[in-house]
Amino acid sequence: MVQSWSDTQVVAQVATGSTSGNAQILQGGVWSKPVAFTVNSLQLTNVSPTSGAPGVSITISGSGFGAAQGSGVVWLGSTAGQVVTWSDTQIVAAVDATALTGIARVQQNGTWSNAVGFTVPGGSNSVTLLPNLLNLVVGDTHTIQAVNSASQPVTGLTWTSSDPTVVSLSTDDPPVLTAVAAGHVTLTAGTASADVTVSAVALSLGTVLWSNPGNGSGVTKIVLAVPSPSGVADVFAFQNDGTVQAITSDGTTAWTAAVGCPGSASGLADFLGGLVALQYDCNNASVPTGIAKFDGLTGARSSTYMPGAPWVLNSGLIAVHPDGTIFTVEENSESSNNNPIPDRVVGIDPASGAEKFSVSLPQTPWPEGAGPLALAIAGDGYAYIPYSYRDFGPPDSGYEVVSLRMLRIDSTGNSTDFPVDQWTSRTTDLLPPLGGVNLITNADTGVVLTWGATGSEQDLTTGHPMMAITNGTSVSVMGAPDIGGGNVVAPVLQAQDGSFVGTATDNTTGTGYMVAFDASGNVRWTVAGYEPQIATDDGGVIATDVNTGSAVTFDQNGNATGRIGSLPTQSWTLNEYLVGSADQVVATFLNFGVSFAPFQRGSTSPGTPQNIPVDSKTNEGVKNLLTAATWRNFANSTCGSVFANPLGIPSMIPNYSLGGVQSKQQMTNFYDVGNPGIGNLTLRQVTGGQTPNNVTLTDYLTNGGAAAATANMGYDRQTAVILQANSLSQSRPEFTLVHELIFHAYAAQPDTAVFANAYFQQQGLWRSSGSNATVNISTWMGTDCTCTPGNPSAPACQPNTAKW
């Protein structure tokens, strides 16, 4: 934090959470020369071993521990360990005789380090508490669970708080925690413990809210789940032993499944809250053997696809369509130069694991080197597979023709094959005629493809960067962005204005560049040494330093504007995560750009959170209004009883439940047309293409004359709730929000059907003849569904009174 600034001197305070690195000054978009700077912060880098019985010595490595122990404490499990040696970078301590499973961390001068999970073996009845670390603010409530070694929930334990005046426990099994006062407590149950710190003030950005250690083998990667009524995970935490855990937004583990080989398990989130993963023979993990789908609610393997001989999944290419169809590419093991058999694209039914369709890459005369180069599902809902082949010219001609083509397939198997580019190459050329093929969605119109072409018509020394943009099946080919040396720029992000940010490497110096370019291939700016991560809503980008990993913000002209430390992974529900264990941190709410590809490695499928423009400010505002406490109040209200009555909403949608509505809230995006740029978004954009209407959100509301409107209604669909400007600052917006969520987003009923419900009419829902005053629904809910506001013949009642 800057305290004073002059032309020759800057005085600044080291920020909370800072770690050692460089001291630099940013002025006018230019960084000063870096100077090494050490932050005396407590930081654990390794705990070995991470499991130990009482008396076992544990070595903790890190920094900032202090040259001598002094008042320092090393925590192992549920209590302080017995220190053997202590230095600023390493501590050796023995596990205490009374220790239970919990965490390992160090305290010095009243400050705690980061924490890692620590197991104290407890025999066949050992358990782990999840989360095992919590930071709360007075008044917060939080769930917790106990799981066994198989990550299955355990009940019937005796739960205790070391200080109930700081954290109290409900009588539920497992209990609900309530933060009563500032302080620090240890919770215990069975053979395990959890560490809870309560603050009297708001937690600072980046503070760990909770930590889930997984199954003890180590969390290797976090993948975002797509929220769905048929799924429970906010993120999937992949473990080093080849399993994955579905982690909920409150830090508990919903399920665990074995999805891959130790050290390399990975998968793609599907659109039903579950996961799709390539399967391998772990004794020969070079070629995938099949594709498995894991259920979003239970984690059970719900289907498995195995290619029938002679087909094999040699490419490892896989993508998931929003309707659930799984795309992959197979090659024929019997193919040879004398008997060339083209590869094929296969569509897989996620429910049964059966093949829905297959489309062969078109056969050509004398093919050589034919094959798929990439696979992506773009914002228009089609799968795109660029592929190449080489045709020999006439005998003894000394040349061949290199063709680059595109296969475009929908999720029913309808396909179109069309040319992208073609050039000649001498058969004696040493360089491969095609290299560096990269694919990214171009909003919802098609794809952008870049590649390097070499041959007799091109630059034989370095290759010639090329670029193509598709619209439907039409193709525009142009020179690709070129930073010199003939290196191909790989597009990584699409910015809000439709331009792109990618990466390229200077092969002469080995320097990597971040490159911004437009849809015509013109380079806008370059910055050396950074990897683009997120396109922001101001036209800029957040990128990470390739040497240090720290995140830096850049404006639309490529000027550095600030540094934000470690870049968290932001989930679809606006929670932020770091990999240590699986740690949720106090969110910074990054306002990413409204494009179909604002995130590196984000899916380029329509309907995915990475591709739908999100009004982060309004989403967060709704989350703060419709809290768990609000929904509990609603459940106990007259409205809650009226809606749940068999003659109420269950007569419209049999599977109605408030739990389902809350899940629907998590997978619904809210848009305030008064926020910058939001009103110009289209219905097509905010529904991921499922509503093919290009009307802007502002016009959609204006033309309908509504205070709010819901697009793409239904509990199992990507839904958008559009609000008039500044709706959340109006008096009691909860009534309108719940109206839109329950009746429209979840139950998919129009207002006319709600007014026509005889039971609702009996309970007082009123609309004058011929009126379209749907605001009466929200007003009726505001009186807890006990009055008929606006009806002149009914007893007077005060509208919009907070009854729940």
Salt bridges, closest charged atoms under 4 A:
ASP195 OD1 - ARG105 NH2 2.25
ASP195 OD2 - HIS184 NE2 2.85
ASP270 OD2 - LYS293 NZ 3.00
ASP323 OD1 - HIS321 ND1 3.18
GLU330 OE1 - ARG344 NH2 2.94
GLU355 OE1 - ARG344 NH2 3.24
GLU368 OE1 - ARG390 NE 3.97
ASP380 OD2 - ARG408 NH2 3.84
GLU400 OE2 - ARG390 NH2 2.31
ASP417 OD2 - ARG405 NH2 2.73
ASP429 OD1 - ARG426 NE 3.50
ASP444 OD2 - ARG684 NE 3.50
ASP497 OD2 - ARG524 NH1 2.93
GLU620 OE1 - LYS623 NZ 3.36
GLU734 OE2 - ARG732 NH1 3.72
ASP751 OD1 - HIS739 NE2 3.06
ASP751 OD1 - HIS744 NE2 2.94
